[in-house]
Amino acid sequence: MVALTSMVDYNVEEGVAVLTLNNPPVNALSQGVRQGLKDGVEKALADDSAQAILVFCEGRTFIAGADISEFSSGPMEPNFHAVLSTMDGSPKPIVAAIHGTALGGGLETALCCNYRVAVGSAKFGLPEVNLGLLPGAGGTQRLPRVVGVEKTLAMVTSGVPIGAAEAHKLGLVDQLVEGDLRAEALAFAKDKAAQGGSHPRVRDNDDKLQSAKDNPEIFAATRKMLARKTRGFLAPEYNIRCIEAAVNQPFDEGLKTEGKLFAELMSGPQSQAQQYFFFSERQAGKVPGLAEDAKELPIAKVGVIGGGLMGGGISMNFANVGVPVTIVETSQEALDRGLGTIRKNYENTARKGRLTEEAVEQRCGLIQGTLDMADLADCDLIIEAVFENMAVKKDIFTRLDGIAKQGAILASNTSALDLNEIASVTSRPESVIGLHFFSPANVMKLLEVVRGDKTSDAVIKTGMALAKRIRKVAVLVGVCPGFVGNRILFMRQIEASKLALEGAPIEQVDKVLFDFGFPMGAFQMGDLAGLDLGWDKDNSNPMDVKDRLCELGRRGQKTGAGFYDYDEKRMPTPAPVTAELFAEVAAAQGVTQGDISDEEILDRCLLPMINEGAKILDEGIAVRASDIDVTYVYGYGWPVYRGGPMHYANSLGLDKVLAKIRHYHESTGDDFWAPSPLLVSLAEQGKRFK
Ligand code: T1G
């Protein structure tokens, strides 16, 4: 066994040169791997004792792609393309032995082998689009030649991998392995060497491109199908152009097109943002300072109090991963309604082919209902998901304190209330935590894990691990009104209302935010959430347009009208009454109305969000700036190709952000615009949010 680099060993066994890669955690194509692959193939080609070459990976997976952490340091030798062309030109058969996930550059490496052998659990994908990129090492030219153009378009634009069985059926995998992958792949390589003759190269076979040559409309159809979902993103379109090049250009020309488009994306702001986000999402799960000996608690049975929209959605998350749930409601009618909604949700998913009938039954079977809170006595975790009212929550936690077993975690799904106050009514504040799900709770990826002053490290660790188990992305937040996400959102909504008061039509404000990349604007979002959230009809404020609309029964989408009027498909149209109310309130408050530019609207909506993010960081409510970005992308639809509010501020330059905030602070004299001391300090030192 010869160590070619610290990451790649070389050994000839039974006439096969085995290149063993070992670069934990995912065998990314770091410099040491590329160098070892290059040296290993060259060594094997010159080694008469080797008649074939086997690429095998130790650890949990085959190569999972280029080393994303190396991107920022720019290209380093050896160039990946050089490595692959050495492999692609090998006169000796090269076999890739695949387990885990062959992704991105990993799949591209396997495509430069003559053969691919895989275990049944292996997956194959080109997820570069999730990084704002495209497969830049021949994947867009080779994959269509193996699996066809239609399948490739789906894979590169979604980033979703396919399984080994499908890959085998499509011809991407030559042999599926039941037993020992290395041994069977070695035997496969020996056989191929013994067969002699030439060995297939992906680039030489254009047969599977023919259907797209005959049906070029496939590209327009793909663009049309993806238009809504990929609005604002560059990478999906660039991936499609590369696949078009595979169909319309000779292989080497297509490679050049791929290289040109890859370089454009790599140097652009969208990919920088999405690469940043890739690591930010993973960083969010790491909580510094927790006691090493604090152990994650077992969660085998969950109780949910409240079977409404939130409680039902929350319960589905646990049933989806096989954890039994008991829902408590106050009446049989409410319970039946809640359980019925859950079943309907699962049946809708099954109708779309994303769930089998038996899975629907299995999951519904895991969710039981009861009217008696005492039935939660043996639950490891109990989540309160009732009306946002402190008195109601305190009553529930008081009762829970007497019912729940020792060591049970008591969680509130509150979206803004003081968790410490809720915990104070129990004898076990160390077991109280916030688990703030976002509606629809069974769909939205974000989970704000709220850390109370007395929440124990073990309960925090358990909350963070639980998020991963139910396929959520957790962000640990501190206690303050609105925690991180809603606290920042409140600032945008306040300023959006001021803009409308000053004469900006609400549809203009919403369009500016929609064009920035949000799924919808501030006023449409208000209508979706409901204008009566927190509205007290006995104390309605005539100077608040939202209150005035509620008084008119215009409470949002749910009443067919709010800021906007809605048709039966819930499509919004501007309502004259809204503009009239803003004009009336403006007149009453002596506010002069006029035109406001899109640029000013965008600044006045985003700058308060950034400023509030800086305050949240300064107060220690968020652990790190990137956690705020993860909250905004996964909880509020901030476009991932802009990284999140803090990354966006860094990209603008904190000095420019501060200057604009100071401008509004001076021109309005309103402390709403007082710049965060942290922002001032970082900007004046020429620093960025870390
Ligand atoms: N580069 C660097 N680090 C990576 C990495 C990568 N490609 N993939 C994962 N990691 C780190 C990750 O940050 C984490 O680190 C640890 O590995 C475990 O990851 C030329 C240009 C493979 C499905 O996009 O999808 O090839 O937090 O928590 O949930 O055309 O990681 O422990 O310190 O995600 O089991 C294309 C990205 C790259 C695959 C495993 N490849 N990775 O999921 O673990 S671009 C990708 C994943 C490219 C070529 C182009 C997942 C996974 P830490 P994890 P996991």
Residues whose N, C-alpha, C, O or C-beta is under 5 A from the ligand:
A	BS01	T1G	P25 V26 A28 A64 G65 A66 D67 I68 S69 T101 L103 G104 G105 P127 E128 L134 P135 G136 A137 R282
